[in-house]
């Protein structure tokens, strides 16, 4: 049973929510997010599936989240209960998990262990709840879920979740449900498919855009309506899962549809997508919302789109920070990974930000890319210093982790020590001219192992979490599978070259 403190917390959060879909349905499933409430309620994908399930006749869902602080190493979590009914996980016939990224496997293990349900698929019997999974992770490497999930919906789940739930709830046994699910072209059933993955699903464009329904002050995106202006991407950045070859590339939601989907009384709106600023009418959309008095947030801004009129619209819509991505530390590395951003784009964005009263330029950067050298890091320090003369700069740094379903699949991790040295080199080169925040090189290696691994690597997380969940426990668990964090093979690694870009990228690599 939940503690009194947990009951009070859930009651307060439910009281503060706006837009929750109240439904009294005879059949109920758990919709589980393996991170805390503030993160889950900021996920448009999670909210989209919540809305889809609540629209099904005779079927409803109750939301379940990881305890606050449950992501920390060594965290002990309470047995999870649903927000709507304070039911334990074992009371539901189906546990539908939305998994966004690799490190959420730790939260998944903690939640199931705390509920007295074996996370490992092989240890659950017919009486255990059916564990169904989906979410953004399925676009890159669902194999890490194979040791936990009875079935996985691959890709966009809007049109599949009803079929999956009705199949599971209507089957005479778990085995018969698995047989029926395995026949679906976009459902991965590990017991049937092994390591052979079905194709990723793309939903009908008529179902776009996804729109959130619940607003809450306790989300990371506080009291904000979330809506997608497009889905997918038209660009070919070689490190990215959501590139133009994924699900047919970019699918645009017309401006009129976007504006009609946003109630005029909404004060805060987040426009979501892999390439929001590539929408052909994004400036008009933002300007129209600003004229309504709506504060607008955007999930991704491309540097070559940050022209003066667009930045002016963003400032009018309440932006005080302009966020975009450097991605590669130098122009040479941006060319290698086929990122279009040029120095003049970032300089122009910084000048436009200053001209329109935007207080800060925030840049995201990857280090440890294949073929990268210290000279690239020095170039980054020089250029960020130049930008800081125009507008204050914040730099968010992540070590590069290669993903499956991308051209850089299989590229080795740079190594914990090398990433640490390059980060320190960059800090010294910047000499305090930017606010630098970096993702841990150690935990990025854990993410890399999972992003490149399979069922064994996924299952290794369970043992590591039970051993305390520290980096040392992760390192030991993965060492048993032959993985080590020393950057083995990185020095020799070079990204694959494609014929249409070969000359340009060979030139970039040769000048390193």
C-alpha positions as CSV (number, residue, x, y, z in Angstrom):
1,X,0.0,0.0,0.0
2,X,1.2,3.6,-0.7
3,X,2.4,5.7,2.2
4,X,0.3,8.6,3.5
5,X,2.9,11.0,2.0
6,X,2.5,9.3,-1.4
7,X,-1.3,9.5,-1.1
8,X,-1.2,13.2,-0.3
9,X,1.2,13.9,-3.1
10,X,-1.0,12.1,-5.7
11,X,-4.1,13.9,-4.4
12,X,-2.4,17.3,-4.7
13,X,-1.2,16.6,-8.2
14,X,-4.6,15.4,-9.3
15,X,-6.2,18.5,-7.8
16,X,-3.9,20.7,-9.8
17,X,-4.4,19.0,-13.2
18,X,-6.5,20.5,-15.9
19,X,-7.9,18.5,-18.8
20,X,-7.8,15.0,-17.3
21,X,-10.2,12.6,-19.0
22,X,-12.5,11.1,-16.3
23,X,-13.8,7.7,-17.4
24,X,-15.5,4.9,-15.6
25,X,-14.7,1.8,-17.7
26,X,-15.2,-1.9,-16.8
27,X,-11.7,-2.8,-18.1
28,X,-8.7,-0.8,-17.0
29,X,-5.0,-1.1,-17.9
30,X,-2.0,0.7,-16.3
31,X,-0.2,3.3,-18.5
32,X,3.3,3.3,-17.0
33,X,6.1,5.8,-17.4
34,X,9.4,4.7,-15.9
35,X,10.5,8.2,-14.8
36,X,8.9,10.6,-12.3
37,X,5.6,12.4,-12.8
38,X,7.2,15.7,-13.9
39,X,8.9,14.0,-16.8
40,X,6.1,11.7,-17.9
41,X,3.6,14.5,-18.0
42,X,5.9,16.5,-20.2
43,X,5.9,13.7,-22.8
44,X,3.6,14.3,-25.7
45,X,3.9,10.7,-26.8
46,X,2.8,9.5,-23.3
47,X,-0.2,11.9,-23.3
48,X,-1.1,10.9,-26.9
49,X,-1.4,7.2,-25.9
50,X,-3.3,8.2,-22.8
51,X,-5.8,10.1,-24.9
52,X,-6.0,7.1,-27.4
53,X,-6.8,4.6,-24.7
54,X,-9.3,6.8,-23.0
55,X,-11.2,7.1,-26.3
56,X,-11.7,3.3,-26.6
57,X,-15.2,1.9,-25.7
58,X,-15.3,0.0,-22.5
59,X,-11.6,0.5,-21.8
60,X,-9.7,3.0,-19.7
61,X,-6.2,3.5,-18.3
62,X,-4.7,4.7,-15.1
63,X,-1.4,6.5,-15.0
64,X,1.6,5.2,-13.0
65,X,5.0,6.9,-12.6
66,X,8.3,6.2,-10.9
67,X,8.8,7.8,-7.5
68,X,10.4,11.2,-7.4
69,X,14.1,10.5,-7.0
70,X,13.6,7.0,-8.2
71,X,16.1,7.5,-11.0
72,X,19.0,8.0,-8.6
73,X,21.6,5.3,-8.1
74,X,20.7,3.3,-5.0
75,X,17.2,4.6,-4.9
76,X,14.6,2.5,-3.2
77,X,11.1,3.0,-4.5
78,X,7.7,2.3,-3.0
79,X,5.4,-0.3,-4.7
80,X,3.9,1.9,-7.5
81,X,0.2,2.7,-7.5
82,X,-1.9,4.3,-10.2
83,X,-2.9,8.0,-9.8
84,X,-6.5,7.6,-10.7
85,X,-7.3,4.6,-8.5
86,X,-4.3,4.0,-6.3
87,X,-4.2,0.4,-7.6
88,X,-1.0,-1.6,-7.5
89,X,0.5,-2.8,-10.7
90,X,-0.5,-6.4,-9.9
91,X,-4.2,-5.5,-10.0
92,X,-4.0,-4.6,-13.7
93,X,-4.2,-7.3,-16.5
94,X,-1.9,-5.2,-18.7
95,X,1.0,-2.9,-17.9
96,X,1.6,-0.6,-20.9
97,X,5.1,1.0,-20.6
98,X,6.1,4.0,-22.6
99,X,10.0,3.9,-22.8
100,X,11.7,7.0,-24.2
101,X,15.4,6.2,-23.8
102,X,17.8,3.5,-22.7
103,X,18.5,4.6,-19.1
104,X,14.8,4.4,-18.3
105,X,15.3,0.6,-18.1
106,X,16.6,1.2,-14.6
107,X,13.3,2.8,-13.6
108,X,11.4,0.0,-15.2
109,X,13.3,-2.6,-13.2
110,X,12.8,-0.7,-10.0
111,X,9.1,-0.3,-10.5
112,X,8.4,-3.9,-11.3
113,X,10.7,-5.2,-8.5
114,X,8.9,-3.0,-6.0
115,X,5.6,-4.2,-7.2
116,X,6.6,-7.9,-6.7
117,X,6.4,-8.6,-10.4
118,X,9.5,-10.1,-12.1
119,X,10.9,-7.6,-14.6
120,X,12.4,-10.5,-16.6
121,X,9.9,-11.9,-19.1
122,X,11.2,-15.5,-18.7
123,X,10.4,-15.4,-14.9
124,X,6.7,-14.3,-15.3
125,X,3.9,-16.9,-15.6
126,X,0.4,-16.8,-17.0
127,X,-0.9,-15.1,-13.8
128,X,1.4,-12.1,-14.1
129,X,0.2,-8.9,-15.9
130,X,0.9,-8.8,-19.6
131,X,3.8,-6.3,-20.1
132,X,3.3,-4.3,-23.3
133,X,5.9,-1.7,-24.3
134,X,6.3,1.1,-26.8
135,X,7.7,4.6,-27.1
136,X,10.6,6.5,-28.7
137,X,13.2,3.9,-27.9
138,X,11.5,1.5,-30.3
139,X,12.6,3.6,-33.2
140,X,16.3,2.8,-32.5
141,X,16.9,-0.4,-30.5
142,X,13.9,-2.3,-29.1
143,X,16.1,-5.4,-28.6
144,X,17.1,-4.1,-25.2
145,X,13.5,-4.4,-24.2
146,X,13.2,-8.0,-25.3
147,X,14.1,-9.5,-22.0
148,X,11.4,-7.6,-20.2
149,X,8.5,-7.1,-22.6
150,X,5.9,-9.7,-23.6
151,X,5.3,-7.6,-26.7
152,X,6.6,-4.3,-28.1
153,X,4.7,-1.9,-30.5
154,X,7.4,-0.5,-32.8
155,X,7.2,3.1,-33.9
156,X,4.0,5.2,-33.9
157,X,1.5,3.4,-31.8
158,X,-1.7,5.5,-32.2
159,X,-3.4,3.0,-34.5
160,X,-1.9,-0.2,-33.0
161,X,-2.6,0.3,-29.3
162,X,-6.3,-0.5,-29.5
163,X,-5.6,-3.7,-31.5
164,X,-2.9,-4.7,-29.0
165,X,-5.0,-4.1,-25.9
166,X,-8.2,-5.8,-27.3
167,X,-6.1,-8.8,-28.4
168,X,-4.5,-9.2,-25.0
169,X,-7.7,-8.6,-23.0
170,X,-9.8,-10.8,-25.3
171,X,-7.4,-13.8,-25.5
172,X,-8.0,-17.0,-23.6
173,X,-4.3,-17.2,-22.6
174,X,-1.1,-15.2,-22.8
175,X,0.3,-17.6,-25.4
176,X,-2.7,-17.1,-27.7
177,X,-2.4,-13.4,-27.3
178,X,1.2,-13.5,-28.2
179,X,0.5,-15.6,-31.3
180,X,-2.1,-13.0,-32.5
181,X,0.1,-10.1,-31.7
182,X,3.1,-11.6,-33.5
183,X,1.0,-11.7,-36.7
184,X,0.7,-7.9,-36.7
185,X,3.3,-6.3,-39.0
186,X,4.5,-3.8,-36.5
187,X,4.4,-5.7,-33.2
188,X,7.6,-7.3,-31.9
189,X,7.0,-10.4,-29.8
190,X,10.4,-11.6,-28.5
191,X,9.2,-15.2,-27.9
192,X,8.2,-15.5,-31.5
193,X,10.6,-13.2,-33.4
194,X,13.9,-13.7,-31.5
195,X,16.2,-10.9,-32.7
196,X,14.4,-10.3,-36.0
197,X,12.6,-7.0,-35.8
198,X,9.4,-6.1,-37.7
199,X,9.3,-2.7,-39.5
200,X,8.5,0.5,-37.6
201,X,4.9,1.7,-37.9
202,X,3.8,5.1,-39.2
203,X,0.3,6.2,-38.3
204,X,-2.2,7.7,-40.8
205,X,-1.5,11.4,-41.3
206,X,-5.2,12.0,-40.6
207,X,-4.4,11.3,-36.9
208,X,-1.9,14.2,-36.8
209,X,-1.3,16.4,-34.8
210,X,-0.9,14.8,-31.4
211,X,-2.2,17.2,-28.7
212,X,-1.7,16.8,-25.0
213,X,-4.8,16.9,-22.8
214,X,-3.5,17.3,-19.3
215,X,-1.8,20.5,-18.1
216,X,-0.2,20.6,-14.7
217,X,2.1,23.0,-12.8
218,X,4.1,19.9,-11.6
219,X,5.4,19.0,-15.1
220,X,8.8,20.0,-16.3
221,X,6.9,21.9,-19.0
222,X,4.7,23.6,-16.5
223,X,1.0,24.3,-17.4
224,X,1.8,24.0,-21.1
225,X,-0.3,22.6,-23.8
226,X,1.8,20.4,-26.1
227,X,1.1,20.1,-29.8
228,X,3.1,18.7,-32.8
229,X,3.5,20.9,-35.9
230,X,5.2,18.2,-37.8
231,X,6.4,14.6,-37.4
232,X,9.7,13.3,-38.6
233,X,12.5,15.2,-40.4
234,X,13.6,16.0,-43.9
235,X,17.3,16.2,-43.0
236,X,20.0,13.6,-43.1
237,X,22.2,14.1,-40.0
238,X,24.0,10.8,-39.7
239,X,23.8,10.5,-35.9
240,X,20.0,11.0,-35.6
241,X,17.3,8.3,-35.5
242,X,14.6,10.7,-36.7
243,X,16.2,11.5,-40.0
244,X,14.6,11.7,-43.5
245,X,14.7,7.9,-44.0
246,X,12.6,7.2,-40.9
247,X,8.9,6.7,-41.6
248,X,8.9,8.7,-44.8
249,X,10.6,11.8,-43.5
250,X,8.8,14.9,-42.5
251,X,5.0,15.2,-42.4
252,X,3.7,18.7,-42.1
253,X,0.7,19.7,-40.1
254,X,-1.0,22.7,-41.9
255,X,-0.8,26.0,-40.1
256,X,-4.6,26.3,-40.0
257,X,-4.9,22.9,-38.3
258,X,-2.2,23.8,-35.7
259,X,-3.9,27.1,-34.8
260,X,-7.4,25.6,-34.7
261,X,-6.2,22.9,-32.3
262,X,-5.0,25.5,-29.8
263,X,-7.8,27.0,-27.7
264,X,-7.6,30.8,-27.8
265,X,-7.5,31.0,-24.0
266,X,-4.3,28.9,-23.8
267,X,-1.5,30.9,-22.2
268,X,1.4,28.5,-22.7
269,X,1.9,26.3,-25.8
270,X,4.8,24.0,-26.6
271,X,5.3,23.2,-30.3
272,X,6.8,19.8,-30.6
273,X,8.6,17.8,-33.3
274,X,11.9,16.6,-34.6
275,X,12.3,19.6,-36.8
276,X,9.7,22.2,-35.7
277,X,11.6,25.2,-37.1
278,X,11.6,23.5,-40.6
279,X,7.8,23.9,-40.8
280,X,7.3,26.2,-43.9
281,X,5.0,28.5,-41.9
282,X,6.5,28.4,-38.5
283,X,7.2,32.1,-38.3
284,X,3.5,32.8,-39.1
285,X,2.4,30.2,-36.5
286,X,4.5,31.7,-33.7
287,X,3.5,35.3,-34.7
288,X,-0.2,34.4,-34.7
289,X,0.1,32.8,-31.2
290,X,2.0,35.8,-29.9
291,X,-0.7,38.1,-31.1
292,X,-3.2,36.1,-29.0
293,X,-1.0,36.7,-26.0
294,X,0.2,33.1,-25.9
295,X,3.7,32.2,-24.7
296,X,5.3,29.7,-27.1
297,X,8.0,27.2,-26.6
298,X,9.7,25.2,-29.4
299,X,11.4,21.8,-29.1
300,X,14.0,22.2,-31.8
301,X,15.5,25.2,-33.6
302,X,17.8,24.8,-36.6
303,X,20.5,27.4,-36.8
304,X,19.9,28.0,-40.5
305,X,16.3,28.9,-39.8
306,X,17.0,31.5,-37.1
307,X,16.5,34.5,-39.4
308,X,15.7,37.9,-38.0
309,X,11.9,37.7,-38.6
310,X,11.6,34.3,-36.9
311,X,13.7,35.4,-33.9
312,X,11.5,38.5,-33.6
313,X,8.4,36.3,-33.5
314,X,10.0,34.1,-30.9
315,X,10.9,37.1,-28.7
316,X,7.3,38.4,-29.1
317,X,6.1,35.0,-27.9
318,X,8.0,35.1,-24.7
319,X,11.4,33.5,-25.6
320,X,14.2,34.7,-23.4
321,X,16.6,32.0,-24.4
322,X,17.4,31.0,-28.0
323,X,18.2,27.3,-28.2
324,X,19.9,25.5,-31.1
325,X,22.5,22.8,-31.6
326,X,26.2,23.1,-32.6
327,X,26.3,19.2,-32.6
328,X,29.8,19.0,-33.9
329,X,32.6,20.9,-32.1
330,X,33.9,22.3,-35.4
331,X,32.8,23.0,-38.9
332,X,34.8,20.0,-40.0
333,X,32.9,17.7,-37.7
334,X,29.6,19.2,-38.6
335,X,30.4,18.4,-42.2
336,X,31.3,14.9,-41.3
337,X,28.0,14.2,-39.6
338,X,26.1,16.0,-42.4
339,X,24.8,18.8,-40.1
340,X,24.0,21.9,-42.1
341,X,24.8,24.5,-39.5
342,X,27.5,27.0,-40.6
343,X,29.3,29.5,-38.5
344,X,27.5,32.4,-40.1
345,X,24.1,30.8,-39.1
346,X,25.1,30.8,-35.4
347,X,26.6,34.3,-35.6
348,X,23.4,35.6,-37.3
349,X,21.3,33.9,-34.6
350,X,23.3,35.5,-31.8
351,X,23.0,39.0,-33.4
352,X,19.3,38.5,-33.9
353,X,18.9,37.4,-30.3
354,X,20.6,40.5,-29.0
355,X,18.7,42.8,-31.3
356,X,15.3,41.4,-30.1
357,X,16.1,41.4,-26.4
358,X,16.7,37.7,-26.0
359,X,19.0,37.2,-23.1
360,X,20.9,34.1,-23.8
361,X,22.0,31.7,-26.6
362,X,21.9,28.0,-25.5
363,X,23.9,25.6,-27.6
364,X,23.8,21.8,-27.6
365,X,27.1,20.0,-28.5
366,X,28.3,16.4,-28.9
367,X,31.9,15.5,-28.2
368,X,33.6,12.2,-28.8
369,X,32.4,11.9,-32.4
370,X,34.3,9.5,-34.6
371,X,37.3,11.2,-36.3
372,X,37.3,14.1,-33.8
373,X,40.6,15.5,-32.6
374,X,41.8,18.0,-30.0
375,X,42.0,20.6,-32.7
376,X,38.2,20.4,-33.1
377,X,37.7,21.0,-29.4
378,X,40.0,24.1,-29.6
379,X,38.0,25.3,-32.6
380,X,34.8,25.0,-30.5
381,X,36.3,27.0,-27.7
382,X,37.4,29.8,-30.1
383,X,34.0,30.0,-31.8
384,X,31.9,29.8,-28.6
385,X,34.1,32.6,-27.2
386,X,33.3,34.7,-30.3
387,X,29.6,34.1,-29.9
388,X,29.8,35.1,-26.2
389,X,31.0,38.6,-27.2
390,X,27.5,39.0,-28.8
391,X,25.2,37.4,-26.3
392,X,25.7,35.3,-23.2
393,X,26.1,31.6,-24.1
394,X,25.2,28.4,-22.3
395,X,26.7,25.2,-23.5
396,X,25.0,21.8,-23.0
397,X,27.4,18.9,-23.8
398,X,26.7,15.3,-24.3
399,X,29.2,12.5,-25.2
400,X,28.3,11.0,-28.6
401,X,26.5,7.6,-28.3
402,X,25.9,5.9,-31.6
403,X,22.4,4.6,-32.2
404,X,21.0,1.8,-34.3
405,X,18.9,2.7,-37.3
406,X,21.4,5.5,-38.2
407,X,24.4,5.6,-40.5
408,X,26.7,5.9,-37.5
409,X,25.4,2.6,-36.0
410,X,28.3,0.6,-34.7
411,X,30.7,3.5,-34.1
412,X,32.6,2.9,-30.8
413,X,32.3,5.1,-27.7
414,X,35.2,7.5,-27.3
415,X,36.0,6.3,-23.8
416,X,35.2,7.7,-20.4
417,X,38.8,9.1,-19.8
418,X,39.1,10.7,-23.3
419,X,35.7,12.3,-23.1
420,X,36.6,13.7,-19.7
421,X,39.9,15.1,-21.0
422,X,38.2,16.8,-24.0
423,X,35.6,18.3,-21.8
424,X,38.3,19.7,-19.5
425,X,40.2,21.0,-22.6
426,X,37.1,22.8,-23.7
427,X,36.5,24.3,-20.3
428,X,40.0,25.6,-20.2
429,X,39.8,27.0,-23.7
430,X,36.5,28.8,-22.9
431,X,38.0,30.5,-19.8
432,X,34.6,31.1,-18.3
433,X,33.1,32.7,-21.4
434,X,30.2,30.2,-21.4
435,X,28.1,28.4,-18.8
436,X,29.0,24.8,-19.4
437,X,26.8,21.8,-18.3
438,X,27.9,18.3,-19.3
439,X,26.3,14.9,-19.2
440,X,28.4,12.3,-17.3
441,X,30.9,10.5,-19.5
442,X,30.3,7.4,-17.4
443,X,26.6,7.3,-17.8
444,X,26.8,8.1,-21.4
445,X,28.9,4.9,-21.8
446,X,26.1,3.0,-20.1
447,X,23.7,4.5,-22.6
448,X,26.0,3.6,-25.5
449,X,26.2,0.0,-24.4
450,X,22.4,-0.3,-24.2
451,X,21.9,1.6,-27.5
452,X,24.2,-0.8,-29.3
453,X,23.3,-3.9,-27.3
454,X,20.6,-6.6,-27.4
455,X,18.6,-8.6,-25.0
456,X,21.6,-9.6,-22.9
457,X,22.7,-6.0,-22.4
458,X,19.1,-5.0,-21.5
459,X,18.8,-7.8,-18.9
460,X,22.2,-6.9,-17.4
461,X,20.6,-3.7,-16.2
462,X,18.4,-5.7,-13.9
463,X,21.3,-7.2,-12.0
464,X,23.1,-3.9,-11.9
465,X,20.1,-2.1,-10.5
466,X,19.6,-4.7,-7.8
467,X,23.3,-4.3,-7.0
468,X,22.7,-0.7,-6.2
469,X,22.4,0.9,-9.6
470,X,25.8,2.8,-9.4
471,X,28.1,3.2,-12.3
472,X,30.4,0.6,-10.7
473,X,27.6,-2.0,-10.7
474,X,26.8,-1.1,-14.4
475,X,30.4,-1.5,-15.3
476,X,30.6,-4.9,-13.6
477,X,27.4,-6.1,-15.3
478,X,28.5,-5.1,-18.8
479,X,32.1,-6.3,-18.3
480,X,30.6,-9.8,-18.0
481,X,29.4,-9.3,-21.5
482,X,32.7,-8.1,-22.8
483,X,32.1,-4.3,-22.7
484,X,34.6,-1.9,-21.3
485,X,34.5,2.0,-21.0
486,X,38.1,2.6,-22.2
487,X,37.2,3.6,-25.8
488,X,38.4,0.4,-27.4
489,X,38.5,0.9,-31.2
490,X,37.7,4.6,-31.1
491,X,41.1,5.8,-32.4
492,X,40.7,3.9,-35.6
493,X,37.0,4.6,-36.1
494,X,35.8,6.7,-39.0
495,X,32.2,7.3,-40.0
496,X,31.0,5.6,-43.1
497,X,31.0,7.6,-46.3
498,X,28.1,7.7,-48.7
499,X,28.6,8.3,-52.4
500,X,26.6,11.6,-52.6
501,X,28.6,13.2,-49.8
502,X,31.8,11.2,-50.1
503,X,34.0,13.9,-51.6
504,X,33.0,16.6,-49.1
505,X,33.3,14.3,-46.1
506,X,36.6,12.7,-47.2
507,X,38.0,16.2,-47.5
508,X,36.7,17.1,-44.0
509,X,38.2,14.0,-42.5
510,X,41.5,14.4,-44.3
511,X,42.0,17.9,-42.8
512,X,41.8,16.6,-39.3
